[in-house]
Amino acid sequence: MLDLFLGSVSLRAADIMRALTGGIEDHTSVILFQFRLPKAITASMVGMALSISGLQMQTLFRNPMAGPYVLGLSSGASLGVALIMLGFSAGIAPDAISGIGNWSVAMAAWAGAGLIMVLMMIIASRVGNILTVLIIGIMLSSGISAVVSIMQYFSNETMLKAYIVWTMGSLGNLTPTQLAILLVSVIAGVGISVVSVKPLNALLLGENYARTIGVNMKLLRFAIILSTSILTGTVTAFCGPIGFIGIAVPHLARIMFVTSDHRILIPGTILTGGIVMLASDIISQMPWSDNVLPVNSITALIGIPVVIWVIMYNRKYSELF
């Protein structure tokens, strides 16, 4: 509700309530239903999706620093989007990416995120050191960024501008079709994570223990790869690469609920992620101002202190992990 009330245009609370109940149809209804409400729904979905992705990755890799942005999933999804927007820019105009085009962008992002997730799992199985896995993830992200930079160099001016704007991250540019795809994808991804609650809890005690109680590790890994690829890929495809939510919010949920039980952590992380992303959206739109900040900048300012805290107090905090 606070996200609906605040913005560059001042709206009275009474007018907003009448518009929500269908009692008024004027500029308030236009601002509310065409701009602020879709953006608030998008922010909630983005926060939920990235937070659940981070929680699953931290449990699977048993690494408190794992997250879709740190381990390169967002970069992989960005590469998939770049292939659509830049690699085939000669035959696609910016306004032509609609309908089936939206699904093509989403599926390209899923494929890119899933490929990086599989690659990081293979690396993690061969390299036991957590720090080394993180460094390799950062190097992969840098390599992907280099490939995208080359694609930008050879792309036409129109598509390059569209791609640069996309990389800044935005919650307010989704079409109704894109918002519908985002909703369906988040519901599917979160549904997979909810079904995986018991195996994820068993995984906290190690893969050997999980196998002894009958957990199918191959199926669990596939479920996590599928869930994180759908969630991270869809968010990146339509809202741009949004960082630090996936790594920071699961830790905030663990601290607030003082538990590592996924029966509590999953709904807690969903709730916390939605709230943090809505707060980021409120700050980024700078209420009562005509200026709008990139949402990436706000999520970084919120997430970085949490990551630094986890690193500095890792020993005290590890008992919750």
Buried (B, 14 or more C-beta within 10 A) or exposed (E): EEBBBBBBEEBEEEBBEBBBEEEBEEEBBEBBEEBBBBBBBBBBBBBBBBBBBBBBBBBBBBBBBBBBBBBBBBBBBBBBBBBBBBBEBEEBEBEEBEEEBBEBBBBBBBBBBBBBBBBBBEBBEEEEEBEEBBEBBBEBBEEBBEEBEEBBEEBEEEBBEBBEEBBEBBBBBBBEBBBEBBBEBBEBBBEBBBEBBEBBBBBBEEBEEBEEEEBEBEEBBEBBBBBBBBBBBBBBBBBBBBBBBBBBBBBBBBBEBEEBEBEBBBBBBBBBBBBBBBBBBBBBBBBEEEEEBBBBBBBBEBBBEBBEBBEEEEEEBEEBB
